[in-house]
Amino acid sequence: MNAKPAQTPGPARLEALGNGRFKVYGALDADTATDLLKRSEAAFKEAGASLEIDLANVPEGDSAGLALLIEWLRLAKQRQQTIHFKNVPPQIAALARISEVDNLLNGNGAAHA
Protein backbone atom coordinates (compact mmCIF):
# COMPACT_ATOMS: atom_id res chain seq x y z
CA MET A 1 0.00 0.00 0.00
CA ASN A 2 1.56 3.18 -1.20
CA ALA A 3 -1.09 5.62 -0.04
CA LYS A 4 -0.14 9.25 -0.27
CA PRO A 5 -0.59 11.25 2.93
CA ALA A 6 -3.35 13.81 2.82
CA GLN A 7 -1.97 17.15 1.75
CA THR A 8 -2.78 20.07 3.96
CA PRO A 9 -3.18 23.33 2.11
CA GLY A 10 -0.41 25.82 2.57
CA PRO A 11 -1.12 29.28 3.85
CA ALA A 12 -3.20 31.45 1.60
CA ARG A 13 -1.23 34.23 0.03
CA LEU A 14 -1.92 37.51 -1.66
CA GLU A 15 0.08 38.59 -4.69
CA ALA A 16 0.11 42.25 -5.72
CA LEU A 17 0.05 42.60 -9.51
CA GLY A 18 0.19 46.41 -9.55
CA ASN A 19 -2.42 49.06 -10.31
CA GLY A 20 -4.67 47.83 -7.47
CA ARG A 21 -4.84 44.29 -8.87
CA PHE A 22 -4.30 41.27 -6.62
CA LYS A 23 -4.42 37.49 -6.88
CA VAL A 24 -5.21 35.20 -3.97
CA TYR A 25 -3.77 31.68 -3.79
CA GLY A 26 -4.84 28.91 -1.42
CA ALA A 27 -7.90 28.02 0.61
CA LEU A 28 -9.88 30.80 2.29
CA ASP A 29 -10.98 29.19 5.51
CA ALA A 30 -10.76 29.47 9.28
CA ASP A 31 -7.08 28.48 9.18
CA THR A 32 -6.05 31.18 6.69
CA ALA A 33 -8.50 34.10 6.75
CA THR A 34 -7.22 36.00 9.79
CA ASP A 35 -3.59 35.91 8.67
CA LEU A 36 -4.52 36.90 5.12
CA LEU A 37 -6.55 39.84 6.43
CA LYS A 38 -3.59 41.10 8.45
CA ARG A 39 -1.26 40.79 5.46
CA SER A 40 -3.71 42.44 3.07
CA GLU A 41 -4.47 45.59 5.05
CA ALA A 42 -1.28 47.48 4.19
CA ALA A 43 -1.24 46.21 0.59
CA PHE A 44 -4.77 47.42 -0.05
CA LYS A 45 -4.14 50.74 1.67
CA GLU A 46 -1.29 51.44 -0.76
CA ALA A 47 -3.23 50.27 -3.83
CA GLY A 48 -5.15 53.40 -4.77
CA ALA A 49 -8.85 54.05 -5.31
CA SER A 50 -9.79 50.81 -7.06
CA LEU A 51 -9.06 47.21 -6.07
CA GLU A 52 -9.50 44.08 -8.17
CA ILE A 53 -9.09 40.76 -6.40
CA ASP A 54 -8.87 37.60 -8.50
CA LEU A 55 -9.87 34.47 -6.59
CA ALA A 56 -9.37 31.99 -9.47
CA ASN A 57 -6.57 30.23 -7.56
CA VAL A 58 -8.67 29.67 -4.42
CA PRO A 59 -9.60 25.97 -4.49
CA GLU A 60 -12.04 26.15 -1.58
CA GLY A 61 -13.50 28.43 1.03
CA ASP A 62 -15.84 28.41 3.99
CA SER A 63 -17.72 30.93 6.11
CA ALA A 64 -14.43 32.42 7.30
CA GLY A 65 -13.51 33.02 3.65
CA LEU A 66 -16.83 34.76 3.09
CA ALA A 67 -16.24 36.84 6.23
CA LEU A 68 -12.83 37.83 4.84
CA LEU A 69 -14.38 39.09 1.59
CA ILE A 70 -16.98 41.05 3.54
CA GLU A 71 -14.25 42.55 5.73
CA TRP A 72 -12.33 43.56 2.59
CA LEU A 73 -15.51 45.28 1.36
CA ARG A 74 -15.81 47.11 4.69
CA LEU A 75 -12.19 48.25 4.64
CA ALA A 76 -12.48 49.43 1.04
CA LYS A 77 -15.62 51.42 1.84
CA GLN A 78 -13.94 52.93 4.89
CA ARG A 79 -11.02 54.02 2.68
CA GLN A 80 -13.33 55.21 -0.11
CA GLN A 81 -12.02 52.54 -2.46
CA THR A 82 -14.02 50.40 -4.84
CA ILE A 83 -13.41 46.67 -4.85
CA HIS A 84 -14.20 44.06 -7.48
CA PHE A 85 -13.97 40.31 -6.88
CA LYS A 86 -13.28 38.07 -9.86
CA ASN A 87 -13.79 34.30 -9.91
CA VAL A 88 -15.41 33.93 -6.48
CA PRO A 89 -15.13 30.23 -5.51
CA PRO A 90 -18.43 28.32 -5.77
CA GLN A 91 -18.46 27.41 -2.05
CA ILE A 92 -18.13 31.05 -1.00
CA ALA A 93 -20.70 32.19 -3.57
CA ALA A 94 -23.15 29.56 -2.27
CA LEU A 95 -22.60 30.64 1.34
CA ALA A 96 -23.18 34.25 0.31
CA ARG A 97 -26.49 33.30 -1.34
CA ILE A 98 -27.62 31.26 1.68
CA SER A 99 -26.63 34.12 4.01
CA GLU A 100 -28.38 36.62 1.74
CA VAL A 101 -25.23 38.72 1.33
CA ASP A 102 -24.54 37.78 -2.29
CA ASN A 103 -25.64 41.29 -3.31
CA LEU A 104 -22.60 42.60 -1.42
CA LEU A 105 -20.23 40.41 -3.43
CA ASN A 106 -22.11 40.96 -6.70
CA GLY A 107 -22.09 44.71 -6.13
CA ASN A 108 -18.36 44.35 -5.48
CA GLY A 109 -18.30 47.37 -3.23
CA ALA A 110 -18.54 49.75 -6.16
CA ALA A 111 -20.17 53.06 -5.48
CA HIS A 112 -23.55 53.28 -7.18
CA ALA A 113 -24.54 56.48 -8.93
C-alpha positions as CSV (number, residue, x, y, z in Angstrom):
1,M,0.0,0.0,0.0
2,N,1.6,3.2,-1.2
3,A,-1.1,5.6,0.0
4,K,-0.1,9.3,-0.3
5,P,-0.6,11.2,2.9
6,A,-3.4,13.8,2.8
7,Q,-2.0,17.1,1.8
8,T,-2.8,20.1,4.0
9,P,-3.2,23.3,2.1
10,G,-0.4,25.8,2.6
11,P,-1.1,29.3,3.9
12,A,-3.2,31.5,1.6
13,R,-1.2,34.2,0.0
14,L,-1.9,37.5,-1.7
15,E,0.1,38.6,-4.7
16,A,0.1,42.3,-5.7
17,L,0.0,42.6,-9.5
18,G,0.2,46.4,-9.5
19,N,-2.4,49.1,-10.3
20,G,-4.7,47.8,-7.5
21,R,-4.8,44.3,-8.9
22,F,-4.3,41.3,-6.6
23,K,-4.4,37.5,-6.9
24,V,-5.2,35.2,-4.0
25,Y,-3.8,31.7,-3.8
26,G,-4.8,28.9,-1.4
27,A,-7.9,28.0,0.6
28,L,-9.9,30.8,2.3
29,D,-11.0,29.2,5.5
30,A,-10.8,29.5,9.3
31,D,-7.1,28.5,9.2
32,T,-6.0,31.2,6.7
33,A,-8.5,34.1,6.7
34,T,-7.2,36.0,9.8
35,D,-3.6,35.9,8.7
36,L,-4.5,36.9,5.1
37,L,-6.6,39.8,6.4
38,K,-3.6,41.1,8.5
39,R,-1.3,40.8,5.5
40,S,-3.7,42.4,3.1
41,E,-4.5,45.6,5.1
42,A,-1.3,47.5,4.2
43,A,-1.2,46.2,0.6
44,F,-4.8,47.4,0.0
45,K,-4.1,50.7,1.7
46,E,-1.3,51.4,-0.8
47,A,-3.2,50.3,-3.8
48,G,-5.1,53.4,-4.8
49,A,-8.8,54.1,-5.3
50,S,-9.8,50.8,-7.1
51,L,-9.1,47.2,-6.1
52,E,-9.5,44.1,-8.2
53,I,-9.1,40.8,-6.4
54,D,-8.9,37.6,-8.5
55,L,-9.9,34.5,-6.6
56,A,-9.4,32.0,-9.5
57,N,-6.6,30.2,-7.6
58,V,-8.7,29.7,-4.4
59,P,-9.6,26.0,-4.5
60,E,-12.0,26.2,-1.6
61,G,-13.5,28.4,1.0
62,D,-15.8,28.4,4.0
63,S,-17.7,30.9,6.1
64,A,-14.4,32.4,7.3
65,G,-13.5,33.0,3.7
66,L,-16.8,34.8,3.1
67,A,-16.2,36.8,6.2
68,L,-12.8,37.8,4.8
69,L,-14.4,39.1,1.6
70,I,-17.0,41.1,3.5
71,E,-14.2,42.6,5.7
72,W,-12.3,43.6,2.6
73,L,-15.5,45.3,1.4
74,R,-15.8,47.1,4.7
75,L,-12.2,48.3,4.6
76,A,-12.5,49.4,1.0
77,K,-15.6,51.4,1.8
78,Q,-13.9,52.9,4.9
79,R,-11.0,54.0,2.7
80,Q,-13.3,55.2,-0.1
81,Q,-12.0,52.5,-2.5
82,T,-14.0,50.4,-4.8
83,I,-13.4,46.7,-4.9
84,H,-14.2,44.1,-7.5
85,F,-14.0,40.3,-6.9
86,K,-13.3,38.1,-9.9
87,N,-13.8,34.3,-9.9
88,V,-15.4,33.9,-6.5
89,P,-15.1,30.2,-5.5
90,P,-18.4,28.3,-5.8
91,Q,-18.5,27.4,-2.1
92,I,-18.1,31.0,-1.0
93,A,-20.7,32.2,-3.6
94,A,-23.1,29.6,-2.3
95,L,-22.6,30.6,1.3
96,A,-23.2,34.2,0.3
97,R,-26.5,33.3,-1.3
98,I,-27.6,31.3,1.7
99,S,-26.6,34.1,4.0
100,E,-28.4,36.6,1.7
101,V,-25.2,38.7,1.3
102,D,-24.5,37.8,-2.3
103,N,-25.6,41.3,-3.3
104,L,-22.6,42.6,-1.4
105,L,-20.2,40.4,-3.4
106,N,-22.1,41.0,-6.7
107,G,-22.1,44.7,-6.1
108,N,-18.4,44.3,-5.5
109,G,-18.3,47.4,-3.2
110,A,-18.5,49.7,-6.2
111,A,-20.2,53.1,-5.5
112,H,-23.5,53.3,-7.2
113,A,-24.5,56.5,-8.9
